[in-house]
Amino acid sequence: MNNTLKIVFAVVVVVAVLIVAGFVYVNKRDKENSVVYLSTGEVYVGKLSHFPRLVLDDSYLLQVVKDTTDPNKNNFQLNPIKEALWSPKHLYLNRDLVIFYGPLEEGSKIA
């Protein structure tokens, strides 16, 4: 009976270690430059992590700005969130408002 208890305890410890290692791996892997499009129409760019919730760090807000010389032309502008009036340390995203998100290519203009 004593050996059975030791085996069960060892299995529980191994499973717990694997679960923790999986969470650490997923969180570390997900911290990459990503774009997030919300149902509100806002587009954010930053380092996205998924666990335990969607968090965007080093984030920027992508805005469309009318060209002052040509009213038919639009320009895109990235504004750092840390320079915003409300300047949060992290952006915690509501999953219900996220339309899509994805990693940025290394060679893209935004990355």
VENKA-V387401 format. One record per pair of residues at least 4 apart in sequence whose C-alpha atoms are under 8 Angstrom apart, sorted by the first residue. I is the first residue (numbers start at 0). J is the second residue. D is the distance in whole Angstrom. If there is no record, write none. Layout:
i=<I:I>
j=<J:J>
d=<D:D>
This chain:
i=<0:1:2:3:4:5:6:7:8:9:10:11:12:13:14:15:16:17:18:19:20:21:22:22:23:24:25:25:25:26:26:26:26:27:29:29:29:30:30:30:31:31:31:31:31:32:32:32:32:32:32:32:33:33:33:33:33:33:33:33:34:34:34:34:34:34:34:34:35:35:35:35:35:35:35:35:36:36:36:36:36:36:36:36:37:37:37:37:37:37:38:38:38:39:41:41:41:42:42:42:43:43:43:43:44:44:44:44:44:45:45:45:45:45:46:46:46:46:47:47:47:47:48:48:48:48:49:49:52:52:53:53:53:53:54:54:54:54:55:55:55:55:56:56:56:57:57:57:57:58:58:58:58:59:59:59:59:60:60:60:60:61:61:61:61:62:62:62:62:63:63:63:63:64:64:64:64:65:65:65:65:65:65:66:66:66:66:66:78:79:80:80:81:81:81:82:92:92:93:103:103:103:104:105:106>
j=<4:5:6:7:8:9:10:11:12:13:14:15:16:17:18:19:20:21:22:23:24:25:26:50:27:28:29:49:50:30:48:49:50:48:47:48:49:46:47:48:45:46:47:48:102:44:45:46:47:102:103:110:44:45:46:47:100:101:102:103:42:43:44:45:100:101:102:103:42:43:44:97:98:99:100:101:40:41:42:43:97:98:99:100:41:42:96:97:98:99:96:97:98:96:60:61:62:60:61:62:58:59:60:61:55:58:59:60:61:55:56:57:58:59:55:56:57:58:53:54:55:56:52:53:54:55:53:54:91:92:91:92:93:94:89:90:91:92:89:90:91:92:88:89:90:79:80:81:89:79:80:81:90:77:78:79:80:77:78:79:80:75:76:77:78:75:76:77:78:73:74:75:76:73:74:75:76:69:70:71:72:73:74:70:71:72:73:74:82:83:86:87:86:87:88:86:96:97:97:107:109:110:110:110:110>
d=<6:6:6:6:6:6:6:6:6:6:6:6:6:6:6:6:6:6:6:6:6:6:6:7:6:6:6:8:7:7:6:6:6:8:6:5:6:5:5:5:8:5:6:8:7:7:5:5:7:6:6:7:6:6:6:6:7:5:4:5:7:6:4:7:5:6:6:7:6:5:6:7:8:6:4:7:7:6:5:7:6:6:5:6:5:6:5:4:5:7:5:6:6:7:7:7:8:6:5:8:7:6:5:6:8:5:5:6:7:6:6:5:4:6:5:5:6:7:7:6:5:7:7:6:5:7:5:7:7:8:6:5:7:7:7:6:5:6:6:5:7:7:7:5:7:8:8:8:8:6:6:8:8:6:5:4:5:6:5:6:7:7:6:5:7:6:5:6:8:6:6:5:6:6:5:6:7:8:6:8:6:5:6:6:8:6:5:6:8:7:6:7:5:7:7:6:8:8:7:7:8:6:7:6:7>
